[in-house]
């Protein structure tokens, strides 16, 4: 699944408007490789699904 980040840009974390690949969904949260290259869990309400 591909999602677009809709929150505030944070340096080396997530960029507003950028498309990210969801690696997995864990307990309703998205595991995403962020701008630092590491993968973390993020709340889905901060994203808009662009491709399932």
C-alpha positions in Angstrom: 0.0 0.0 0.0 1.2 3.5 -0.7 0.2 6.5 1.5 0.8 10.2 1.4 1.9 12.0 4.6 -0.4 14.8 5.5 1.2 16.0 8.7 3.9 18.6 9.4 7.3 17.9 7.9 10.0 16.8 10.4 13.6 16.7 9.3 14.8 13.1 8.7 11.4 11.8 9.8 8.5 12.4 7.4 7.9 15.0 4.7 4.5 16.5 4.1 3.0 15.4 0.7 5.6 12.6 0.2 4.4 9.2 -0.8 5.6 6.3 1.4 5.3 2.5 1.1 3.6 0.8 4.0 5.7 -2.2 4.9 3.0 -3.7 7.2 0.0 -2.8 9.4 0.5 -3.6 13.0 -2.4 -3.1 15.5 -3.8 -0.5 13.1 -0.6 1.5 12.7 1.5 1.7 9.6 5.1 0.5 9.6 6.9 2.9 7.2 10.5 3.4 6.3 10.9 7.1 7.0 13.4 9.7 5.6 16.1 8.5 8.0 16.0 5.1 6.3 14.7 3.3 9.4 11.2 1.8 9.8 8.8 2.9 12.5 5.1 2.7 13.3 3.0 5.7 12.6 -0.7 6.5 13.2 -2.8 6.1 10.0 -4.7 9.4 10.6 -1.5 11.2 9.5 -1.7 9.6 6.0 -4.0 9.5 3.0 -4.1 6.2 1.1 -3.1 6.7 -2.5 -2.8 3.1 -3.7 -4.0 -0.2 -2.1 
